[in-house]
Amino acid sequence: MQEDNKFIKGALILSIANIIVKILGAVYRFPLFRILGDEGMGLFMAVYPIYSMMLSISTAGVPLAVSKLVSEKIALKNFEGARQIFRVALMLMLASGLIFTGVLMLAAPYYSSNILKVSRTLYPLMAIAPSIVFYAVKASFRGYFQGQQRMEPSAVASIVEQLVRVGTIFFLAIILVKHSLELGAAGAAFGSVTGAAAGLLWLIFIYFRSAPEYNRLSALSDQNSLVPTKKVIKDIFALALPITIGSIVVPVVNMVDATLILPRLQAGGFSEDAALALQGIFSGAAMSLVNVPTIFTLALGTSLLPAIANAYAQKQNNLIKRLSSLSIRVGQIIGLPSAIGLFVLAEPISIFLYDNLAVARPLSVVAFATIFIILNQTTSPVLQGIGKTYLPVTHMFFGLLAKVIINYFLTPIPAINILGPAIGTIVAFALASFLNLRSIKKLVGGGISITESFIKPSLNAVLMGLSVYFLYPLFNKLASALLGAQLSETYIVAAAVIVSIGVGIVVYGIATLLTGTISRSELELIPKIGPKLANIFTRLGLLR
């Protein structure tokens, strides 16, 4: 029971930290867009895909691999063996970080001029490259602490990292953008360096602070249980490699956008400045909004994988079906209204957050990618949990191929331009998700109800969308009449958007309860407030 409580506490700490970090990571882009503008945001966002891919290759699977190996040693009371794994991983990650930092810095001039075909991305690329070495070393510390079931150091480090990163982004962007857009974008990119360094310093501090207690435990371990360094390296790579391959799929998708959007827009007759502006509008503004709902479903997939793996190990196929169905349904209960809401309110949201109506066009299309991104998030862990780790990667690869084709041929068409990548994103995740669903049906069997998981949430979301569509103009007029003399149009639109979203949530919530999309027993699963809400809604006649 004590171990269970320790595990639950650790998972909760990481979940809370992850939500805080993701929210900070999503929200900072709104004011940054106003500081850099669409063209500057295009420079800033253009460098992230290649950087993210190199970062994933250099670090992705290491924390999990190290945590698994360390936990195994500690379970055997072999504390010195656990520390050996950490030290080997630390050296590997330092070497990996230095190599990939060097590769990115050396390749930056060629990549910016010949691949992106925008030489002004050189400064942001050079500015962000050194962060790789800090993140790589940080990965070994994270794995070491998590292997001891100490989640607090990693959680706090993530929050410290993001706070320092966002602070640096705003500080340097505001100062440097006065000199040039590329320097402003480079200053924002350098935030990743200071953030990663701050997070690493926190972990180093915790490591040395806890060293005396660990040394005491280490003295009790069998010093002869150390293994050759080559074996430790082999064990780390054997675990980390499959995870790394899976983790680079999304960065590769983003790199496809960065690599193809700018040159294909220019091939369609757009100038470099115009292409950068469109890139910033799509990647820096529209996609940032699409990714917001996934903050809440990411934890769903994270918790689903071990639950599925546990059920699979015990050959509880019915439990796998129930867990799969519930996860997919909850994901769509979040994803469908998010997509409809972004579609209906695309114009006012663009004015409210970015003061740029041009964002509305790609946002109104790519909003529907939310449905399939979340569906991919909730189906991939099912396949991974039953040991088919290669299938989600393979399916996403097919989606990536479709995206490359769509980006290449649609983006140069002047009437379509930036809608090409938006359509490509929808098709990529839709194809991968449907292939995942097909594999789940084949390997696990039935259990996923089309009506409960898709039709009911869709009807509820459409009802919500219609109510918001007709009520927003009324709220806008009311806000203008009440606040027009005191506030600018942006604030009036903001007030109308916030009220419309609130009304939409209420309408969607009532529709969800009345259609039985969520049952009483499922509502009661929400800690503390679930049973109380179930009783209230039952008295109101909204829940059966």
ROZALUM-656266 format. One line per 2 residues: number of its first residue (from 1); their letters; for each residue x, y, z of C-alpha. Coordinates in pm, 1 decimal. Layout:
N
NUM) a) X/Y/Z  ...
% end
This chain:
544
1) mq) 0.0/0.0/0.0  287.3/235.0/85.0
3) ed) 446.1/170.5/-255.5  110.2/228.9/-426.6
5) nk) 69.8/560.6/-245.9  424.7/656.5/-340.4
7) fi) 358.0/575.4/-704.5  25.8/765.4/-712.1
9) kg) 183.0/1066.9/-540.8  470.8/1068.9/-789.2
11) al) 238.3/1037.9/-1088.3  21.9/1321.1/-955.1
13) il) 323.7/1547.6/-901.0  450.6/1487.0/-1255.0
15) si) 100.5/1537.9/-1400.6  54.2/1872.6/-1225.0
17) an) 402.3/1987.4/-1329.2  338.4/1875.2/-1686.9
19) ii) 12.6/2071.4/-1705.9  180.3/2385.8/-1566.6
21) vk) 470.0/2352.5/-1810.8  243.2/2285.2/-2109.0
23) il) 15.9/2578.5/-2028.0  316.1/2811.6/-1995.3
25) ga) 457.1/2669.8/-2317.7  132.2/2734.1/-2504.0
27) vy) 33.8/3070.4/-2355.8  365.3/3255.6/-2399.9
29) rf) 331.0/3242.6/-2777.1  29.8/3473.9/-2777.6
31) pl) 213.1/3783.4/-2643.8  532.8/3680.4/-2825.1
33) fr) 340.9/3696.6/-3152.4  253.5/4056.1/-3071.3
35) il) 618.7/4136.8/-2992.9  776.3/3974.3/-3299.7
37) gd) 487.0/4002.9/-3544.7  398.3/3734.8/-3796.4
39) eg) 729.0/3760.3/-3985.9  943.6/3747.7/-3671.2
41) mg) 734.7/3461.2/-3537.0  797.9/3281.2/-3865.2
43) lf) 1173.7/3312.0/-3808.8  1135.9/3188.0/-3450.8
45) ma) 917.3/2888.8/-3539.2  1113.8/2788.0/-3850.8
47) vy) 1411.9/2666.9/-3645.2  1219.2/2455.4/-3395.4
49) pi) 1147.2/2144.1/-3606.1  1512.8/2060.7/-3688.6
51) ys) 1610.0/2153.3/-3332.8  1333.1/1938.2/-3181.6
53) mm) 1431.3/1641.5/-3395.8  1797.7/1663.4/-3293.3
55) ls) 1697.2/1708.1/-2930.1  1472.1/1401.8/-2948.3
57) is) 1742.5/1189.1/-3108.8  1999.8/1292.9/-2849.1
59) ta) 1784.6/1253.8/-2535.7  1437.6/1105.8/-2591.4
61) gv) 1458.9/753.2/-2455.3  1726.0/811.1/-2192.8
63) pl) 1519.2/913.4/-1886.4  1294.5/607.6/-1916.3
65) av) 1586.1/370.6/-1985.9  1793.0/503.2/-1695.2
67) sk) 1495.1/505.9/-1457.6  1415.6/142.3/-1539.5
69) lv) 1775.1/24.2/-1494.3  1826.2/228.4/-1177.0
71) se) 1500.6/105.2/-1023.0  1602.8/-256.0/-1090.6
73) ki) 1935.1/-205.8/-911.6  1774.8/-29.1/-616.2
75) al) 1518.1/-307.2/-583.7  1815.5/-540.4/-530.9
77) kn) 1968.6/-295.6/-278.0  2256.4/-246.5/-520.4
79) fe) 2289.6/130.2/-476.6  2642.7/147.9/-615.7
81) ga) 2525.1/-34.8/-927.2  2247.6/223.2/-965.5
83) rq) 2497.5/505.3/-936.0  2720.5/335.6/-1194.5
85) if) 2431.1/342.3/-1442.5  2376.7/712.4/-1373.5
87) rv) 2744.7/798.1/-1418.8  2769.8/609.0/-1747.4
89) al) 2447.2/771.7/-1870.1  2578.6/1113.2/-1765.9
91) ml) 2894.8/1069.8/-1974.7  2694.9/937.6/-2269.8
93) ml) 2453.4/1229.1/-2255.3  2730.0/1486.3/-2220.2
95) as) 2899.2/1343.3/-2529.5  2569.5/1318.5/-2717.5
97) gl) 2473.3/1673.8/-2626.7  2806.1/1818.1/-2734.8
99) if) 2798.7/1625.6/-3063.8  2446.1/1730.0/-3160.1
101) tg) 2505.1/2088.7/-3049.3  2813.6/2097.7/-3270.8
103) vl) 2631.9/1936.3/-3563.7  2345.6/2186.1/-3546.6
105) ml) 2577.7/2486.2/-3520.8  2796.4/2365.4/-3807.6
107) aa) 2495.9/2280.4/-4023.9  2307.6/2601.6/-3942.7
109) py) 2446.8/2815.6/-4230.2  2371.2/2549.1/-4491.6
111) ys) 2031.7/2456.1/-4343.4  1912.0/2815.5/-4320.4
113) sn) 2026.3/2913.9/-4670.2  1971.7/2595.7/-4872.5
115) il) 1698.5/2397.9/-4694.2  1479.7/2667.1/-4539.4
117) kv) 1599.3/2911.9/-4806.7  1574.9/3194.4/-4553.0
119) sr) 1922.4/3303.3/-4444.0  1777.9/3514.7/-4162.0
121) tl) 1701.6/3196.2/-3965.6  2076.3/3152.8/-3903.4
123) yp) 2085.7/3358.2/-3582.4  1790.2/3178.7/-3417.8
125) lm) 1945.3/2841.2/-3509.6  2281.3/2935.8/-3360.2
127) ai) 2113.5/3078.2/-3050.4  1909.4/2768.7/-2968.6
129) ap) 2172.6/2501.9/-3047.0  2365.5/2512.0/-2712.6
131) si) 2053.1/2413.1/-2519.7  2085.5/2056.1/-2652.6
133) vf) 2384.4/1980.5/-2430.1  2201.1/2106.2/-2119.6
135) ya) 1888.1/1904.7/-2200.7  2097.1/1593.7/-2269.6
137) vk) 2275.5/1606.4/-1933.5  1946.2/1691.2/-1763.5
139) as) 1793.3/1373.1/-1909.8  2038.2/1152.1/-1719.1
141) fr) 1956.6/1326.8/-1389.1  1582.6/1291.3/-1454.0
143) gy) 1616.9/918.2/-1516.4  1830.5/875.1/-1203.3
145) fq) 1580.0/1047.4/-973.7  1275.6/882.8/-1132.0
147) gq) 1443.3/543.4/-1092.7  1445.4/615.5/-719.0
149) qr) 1073.6/704.2/-745.1  1163.8/1062.0/-658.0
151) me) 943.7/1261.4/-894.2  964.7/1598.5/-717.7
153) ps) 1313.0/1696.1/-849.3  1212.6/1641.9/-1213.3
155) av) 877.7/1814.5/-1163.2  1029.1/2123.0/-1000.7
157) as) 1311.3/2131.0/-1257.2  1056.4/2138.0/-1540.7
159) iv) 871.5/2430.8/-1386.0  1194.9/2621.5/-1310.0
161) eq) 1312.2/2557.7/-1665.5  992.3/2686.1/-1822.7
163) lv) 970.2/2995.6/-1601.9  1330.4/3095.4/-1679.1
165) rv) 1280.9/3013.2/-2046.8  966.7/3224.1/-2084.7
167) gt) 1121.2/3510.7/-1886.0  1429.5/3509.1/-2109.2
169) if) 1217.4/3490.8/-2423.8  1025.8/3806.8/-2337.5
171) fl) 1326.9/3995.2/-2197.5  1555.0/3935.7/-2496.0
173) ai) 1282.6/3953.5/-2761.8  1165.0/4295.6/-2640.3
175) il) 1522.4/4430.6/-2631.6  1661.5/4274.9/-2950.2
177) vk) 1359.9/4313.6/-3179.6  1433.0/4688.0/-3177.4
179) hs) 1752.4/4613.2/-3371.8  1615.1/4354.1/-3616.2
181) le) 1355.6/4078.5/-3644.6  1619.3/3806.3/-3674.5
183) lg) 1789.8/3923.7/-3354.2  1453.5/3936.8/-3177.7
185) aa) 1380.8/3580.5/-3289.9  1732.0/3473.7/-3183.8
187) ga) 1678.9/3626.5/-2840.0  1354.4/3433.4/-2802.8
189) af) 1526.8/3113.1/-2917.1  1803.1/3164.3/-2658.9
191) gs) 1539.1/3121.5/-2389.0  1572.3/2745.5/-2438.2
193) vt) 1939.3/2767.8/-2336.4  1881.4/2960.2/-2013.3
195) ga) 1576.8/2748.1/-1928.6  1758.4/2417.3/-1977.0
197) aa) 2058.6/2543.6/-1780.2  1835.4/2655.0/-1491.0
199) gl) 1656.2/2318.5/-1479.8  1989.1/2134.0/-1484.8
201) lw) 2131.8/2348.3/-1203.9  1830.7/2263.9/-988.7
203) li) 1881.3/1889.9/-1043.9  2254.6/1918.0/-968.1
205) fi) 2171.0/2102.9/-645.9  1927.4/1828.4/-540.2
207) yf) 2180.7/1558.7/-634.3  2450.4/1697.1/-405.6
209) rs) 2204.7/1781.6/-129.2  2086.2/1419.4/-116.7
211) ap) 2436.8/1270.3/-161.6  2509.3/1205.0/210.1
213) ey) 2197.1/991.3/255.4  2261.9/807.5/-70.5
215) nr) 2625.5/745.4/27.1  2505.3/588.2/351.3
217) ls) 2280.5/350.4/158.1  2549.6/289.2/-102.3
219) al) 2789.9/169.7/166.8  2553.4/-119.7/234.3
221) sd) 2557.0/-240.1/-126.5  2776.7/-512.7/-272.8
223) qn) 3071.8/-335.5/-437.0  3142.7/-645.9/-644.7
225) sl) 2804.8/-623.6/-817.4  2926.9/-362.3/-1062.7
227) vp) 2920.5/-470.5/-1425.8  3147.5/-374.0/-1718.1
229) tk) 3078.5/-27.2/-1856.0  3019.3/-173.1/-2203.1
231) kv) 2727.7/-376.1/-2068.8  2572.8/-68.7/-1906.3
233) ik) 2601.6/122.5/-2234.6  2446.6/-169.7/-2421.9
235) di) 2156.7/-192.7/-2174.4  2086.5/181.5/-2196.1
237) fa) 2082.7/182.5/-2576.5  1869.8/-133.6/-2594.6
239) la) 1596.1/39.8/-2396.1  1638.2/395.4/-2523.6
241) lp) 1655.2/329.0/-2899.3  1293.7/212.0/-2959.8
243) it) 1159.3/499.6/-2749.1  1373.1/748.1/-2940.4
245) ig) 1249.3/622.3/-3277.2  889.7/666.3/-3165.0
247) si) 950.4/1009.8/-3017.2  1099.3/1168.6/-3330.3
249) vv) 787.4/1114.3/-3543.1  613.1/1436.4/-3438.3
251) pv) 933.4/1646.5/-3464.9  977.9/1502.6/-3813.3
253) vn) 620.8/1607.6/-3900.7  701.3/1959.3/-3780.6
255) mv) 1029.4/1958.5/-3970.9  840.5/1867.1/-4288.2
257) da) 635.9/2182.7/-4242.1  941.9/2398.3/-4175.0
259) tl) 1135.4/2246.3/-4465.2  856.3/2257.6/-4722.8
261) il) 636.6/2554.8/-4632.0  883.6/2837.0/-4695.5
263) pr) 1034.2/2712.6/-5025.8  697.4/2594.1/-5161.9
265) lq) 532.4/2927.2/-5079.9  815.1/3104.5/-5259.9
267) ag) 771.1/2863.6/-5550.6  410.1/2983.1/-5563.7
269) gf) 519.6/3343.0/-5609.1  531.6/3467.7/-5249.6
271) se) 825.7/3682.9/-5143.8  1052.1/3570.4/-4859.6
273) da) 889.2/3817.2/-4619.2  537.9/3709.8/-4718.3
275) al) 630.5/3341.3/-4686.1  778.1/3402.0/-4339.8
277) al) 463.4/3585.6/-4233.7  243.1/3295.9/-4347.1
279) qg) 474.8/3047.4/-4172.5  445.5/3248.1/-3850.7
281) if) 68.0/3267.7/-3880.4  35.5/2891.6/-3927.3
283) sg) 307.8/2744.8/-3703.2  333.0/3017.2/-3441.3
285) aa) -32.7/3112.3/-3407.9  -282.7/2859.6/-3549.0
287) ms) -96.8/2543.7/-3443.1  -33.4/2686.6/-3096.3
289) lv) -410.0/2705.8/-3043.1  -469.0/2359.3/-3186.1
291) nv) -217.4/2214.1/-2940.9  -382.1/2368.2/-2632.0
293) pt) -651.2/2096.6/-2588.2  -385.4/1825.8/-2614.7
295) if) -240.1/1950.7/-2284.7  -535.8/1789.9/-2109.6
297) tl) -535.1/1463.9/-2306.7  -159.7/1402.9/-2286.3
299) al) -191.2/1277.1/-1928.1  -470.7/1047.4/-2046.5
301) gt) -238.7/866.0/-2285.6  47.0/866.1/-2035.4
303) sl) -161.2/692.3/-1767.9  -327.5/459.3/-2019.1
305) lp) -7.8/286.1/-2133.7  92.2/125.2/-1800.5
307) ai) -271.0/34.9/-1728.9  -300.1/-142.9/-2064.3
309) an) 39.8/-310.2/-2017.2  -64.5/-438.4/-1674.8
311) ay) -393.3/-574.2/-1806.8  -215.2/-734.1/-2103.8
313) aq) 37.5/-905.2/-1875.9  -252.1/-1055.9/-1679.8
315) kq) -435.1/-1148.6/-2002.7  -738.3/-939.0/-1903.9
317) nn) -865.1/-870.3/-2255.3  -1202.0/-734.5/-2141.3
319) li) -1025.6/-478.7/-1921.8  -810.3/-372.3/-2217.8
321) kr) -1126.4/-318.4/-2422.3  -1291.4/-111.6/-2148.3
323) ls) -982.9/101.7/-2089.0  -933.3/158.5/-2462.4
325) sl) -1295.4/255.8/-2514.0  -1303.5/489.7/-2214.2
327) si) -979.6/664.1/-2311.3  -1086.6/719.0/-2672.1
329) rv) -1430.5/844.6/-2564.0  -1291.6/1088.2/-2307.5
331) gq) -1041.7/1210.4/-2566.2  -1318.7/1285.0/-2815.2
333) ii) -1533.6/1448.0/-2547.0  -1246.7/1698.3/-2520.7
335) gl) -1131.4/1705.0/-2884.2  -1458.8/1747.3/-3074.4
337) ps) -1588.0/2059.1/-2893.6  -1237.5/2208.5/-2903.6
339) ai) -1227.8/2170.0/-3282.2  -1579.5/2307.4/-3333.7
341) gl) -1513.5/2596.1/-3094.8  -1190.6/2697.6/-3270.3
343) fv) -1368.4/2675.4/-3607.2  -1669.5/2886.4/-3505.9
345) la) -1469.2/3149.0/-3314.4  -1163.7/3153.7/-3544.0
347) ep) -1198.8/3522.5/-3636.6  -1268.0/3672.2/-3292.5
349) is) -1003.7/3449.7/-3128.4  -747.1/3569.8/-3385.0
351) if) -830.3/3932.3/-3302.3  -842.5/3865.9/-2927.3
353) ly) -511.8/3678.1/-2893.9  -302.9/3799.8/-3187.0
355) dn) -469.8/4117.8/-3310.9  -427.5/3962.4/-3654.4
357) la) -731.4/3853.9/-3854.2  -510.8/3663.4/-4101.5
359) va) -468.5/3386.8/-3840.8  -838.5/3297.2/-3874.5
361) rp) -807.8/3143.2/-4221.5  -561.0/2861.8/-4141.1
363) ls) -705.4/2825.8/-3789.3  -1056.1/2755.5/-3917.5
365) vv) -916.3/2463.5/-4121.4  -645.5/2317.9/-3897.7
367) af) -884.8/2333.3/-3599.2  -1019.7/1995.5/-3710.8
369) at) -673.5/1841.5/-3671.2  -739.5/1862.1/-3295.1
371) if) -981.4/1569.7/-3324.6  -725.3/1342.3/-3486.5
373) ii) -421.8/1454.6/-3285.7  -612.2/1359.9/-2969.2
375) ln) -737.2/1036.9/-3127.3  -376.9/948.8/-3206.9
377) qt) -279.2/1031.0/-2847.4  -540.5/792.3/-2708.2
379) ts) -496.4/503.5/-2952.6  -115.4/482.5/-2968.8
381) pv) -75.7/387.3/-2597.7  -315.8/94.7/-2646.1
383) lq) -89.9/-58.2/-2911.3  223.4/22.6/-2713.6
385) gi) 71.3/-132.8/-2401.9  11.9/-466.6/-2574.9
387) gk) 369.6/-477.3/-2701.2  311.9/-347.7/-3055.7
389) ty) 535.4/-43.7/-3010.5  628.4/-29.4/-3377.7
391) lp) 272.5/5.6/-3508.8  197.3/367.4/-3403.3
393) vt) 533.2/474.7/-3548.2  464.7/290.5/-3874.8
395) hm) 115.1/438.5/-3900.9  242.7/789.9/-3834.2
397) ff) 507.1/735.6/-4101.9  230.2/675.5/-4358.3
399) gl) 59.2/990.0/-4232.5  385.5/1177.7/-4275.5
401) la) 417.7/1060.9/-4636.4  67.2/1186.6/-4708.9
403) kv) 152.6/1519.7/-4547.6  468.1/1559.7/-4757.0
405) ii) 271.0/1502.5/-5078.2  -6.9/1742.5/-4976.6
407) ny) 236.2/2011.5/-4859.8  440.1/1985.4/-5176.8
409) fl) 155.0/2012.6/-5426.0  -101.4/2233.1/-5248.2
411) tp) 116.6/2497.4/-5081.0  241.0/2664.7/-5405.8
413) ip) -117.6/2714.4/-5528.8  -181.7/3085.5/-5457.5
415) ai) -546.9/3035.7/-5363.1  -455.4/2763.9/-5111.1
417) ni) -103.9/2859.2/-4988.9  -85.9/2810.4/-4608.9
419) lg) -402.8/2599.3/-4608.2  -193.5/2325.1/-4772.4
421) pa) -0.1/2245.4/-4452.4  -324.3/2275.7/-4254.5
423) ig) -490.7/2013.1/-4473.4  -174.9/1800.7/-4462.0
425) ti) -178.0/1803.5/-4080.7  -540.6/1686.9/-4071.0
427) va) -477.8/1406.3/-4320.9  -155.3/1292.4/-4148.1
429) fa) -310.1/1245.6/-3804.4  -642.2/1117.6/-3941.4
431) la) -466.2/845.3/-4141.1  -244.1/745.1/-3847.9
433) sf) -541.9/738.2/-3609.2  -760.8/526.8/-3834.8
435) ln) -476.3/279.9/-3889.3  -434.1/263.7/-3510.4
437) lr) -807.1/194.7/-3466.4  -796.0/-79.1/-3728.9
439) si) -502.8/-246.5/-3552.7  -675.3/-221.1/-3213.9
441) kk) -988.0/-385.2/-3353.3  -778.6/-662.7/-3507.5
443) lv) -553.3/-726.4/-3206.0  -784.7/-651.2/-2914.2
445) gg) -1127.0/-710.0/-3064.0  -1445.8/-504.5/-3029.3
447) gi) -1536.6/-279.2/-2742.8  -1506.8/66.1/-2898.3
449) si) -1859.0/197.5/-2955.6  -1885.7/433.4/-3254.2
451) te) -2204.4/583.4/-3111.4  -2068.5/647.2/-2762.0
453) sf) -1717.2/751.8/-2864.3  -1786.6/958.9/-3176.0
455) ik) -2151.8/1017.7/-3268.2  -2279.0/1143.4/-2930.9
457) ps) -1981.0/1375.7/-2866.0  -2013.5/1503.4/-3225.8
459) ln) -2383.5/1587.5/-3183.0  -2312.2/1759.4/-2852.4
461) av) -2025.8/1958.0/-3007.8  -2236.9/2065.9/-3308.0
463) lm) -2514.7/2183.2/-3073.7  -2257.1/2381.3/-2877.1
465) gl) -2111.3/2524.5/-3198.5  -2451.3/2640.2/-3324.6
467) sv) -2531.5/2809.5/-2994.7  -2197.6/2993.0/-2994.2
469) yf) -2233.2/3084.0/-3363.5  -2566.1/3258.6/-3305.7
471) ly) -2491.2/3403.5/-2960.8  -2145.1/3551.1/-3023.6
473) pl) -2272.0/3841.6/-3241.1  -2523.5/3927.9/-2967.6
475) fn) -2255.5/3920.0/-2698.2  -2028.5/4133.3/-2916.7
477) kl) -2298.3/4397.9/-2963.8  -2378.3/4393.0/-2592.7
479) as) -2010.8/4430.9/-2497.9  -1973.0/4714.1/-2749.0
481) al) -2275.8/4895.9/-2607.4  -2160.8/4856.7/-2246.5
483) lg) -1783.8/4894.2/-2285.4  -1734.2/5066.3/-2620.2
485) aq) -1664.3/5407.0/-2471.4  -1395.3/5279.2/-2235.5
487) ls) -1224.1/4991.4/-2419.2  -1072.6/4923.5/-2761.4
489) et) -1221.7/4676.9/-3009.3  -972.5/4406.8/-2906.1
491) yi) -1097.5/4410.5/-2546.5  -1460.1/4414.6/-2657.8
493) va) -1395.2/4109.9/-2876.7  -1209.5/3945.2/-2587.1
495) aa) -1506.4/3995.1/-2354.1  -1749.0/3854.0/-2611.9
497) vi) -1520.7/3553.7/-2680.0  -1483.0/3469.9/-2310.2
499) vs) -1859.2/3488.6/-2248.4  -1926.1/3281.4/-2562.3
501) ig) -1680.1/3013.5/-2451.4  -1843.9/3004.9/-2108.2
503) vg) -2189.4/2962.7/-2260.2  -2054.9/2699.3/-2498.1
505) iv) -1910.5/2498.2/-2208.5  -2244.2/2508.7/-2025.0
507) vy) -2441.3/2404.3/-2335.4  -2195.7/2124.8/-2413.7
509) gi) -2193.2/2004.1/-2054.1  -2572.9/1986.8/-2036.1
511) at) -2592.4/1810.7/-2374.0  -2325.8/1561.7/-2262.8
513) ll) -2524.9/1475.2/-1950.1  -2865.5/1458.6/-2120.7
515) tg) -2742.8/1230.4/-2400.2  -2574.4/997.9/-2151.5
517) ti) -2233.5/1052.9/-2307.6  -2096.9/1039.8/-1952.4
519) sr) -2252.1/802.6/-1700.0  -2298.4/861.3/-1328.5
521) se) -2035.3/601.1/-1239.3  -1781.5/766.4/-1470.4
523) le) -1851.2/1111.5/-1327.4  -1800.2/974.9/-976.9
525) li) -1446.0/869.1/-1072.9  -1336.8/1234.7/-1055.6
527) pk) -1152.6/1268.7/-721.8  -1339.6/1448.2/-439.7
529) ig) -1584.7/1652.9/-647.9  -1712.6/1370.8/-873.3
531) pk) -1969.4/1219.3/-633.1  -2094.9/1564.6/-531.8
533) la) -2141.9/1670.3/-895.3  -2321.2/1342.8/-970.3
535) ni) -2571.0/1407.3/-687.6  -2632.3/1767.2/-796.2
537) ft) -2686.8/1675.8/-1162.2  -2915.8/1388.3/-1064.4
539) rl) -3135.5/1622.9/-858.6  -3150.9/1864.0/-1153.1
541) gl) -3261.0/1581.3/-1382.1  -2949.9/1609.0/-1600.0
543) lr) -2802.7/1272.3/-1505.2  -2966.0/933.0/-1498.0
% end
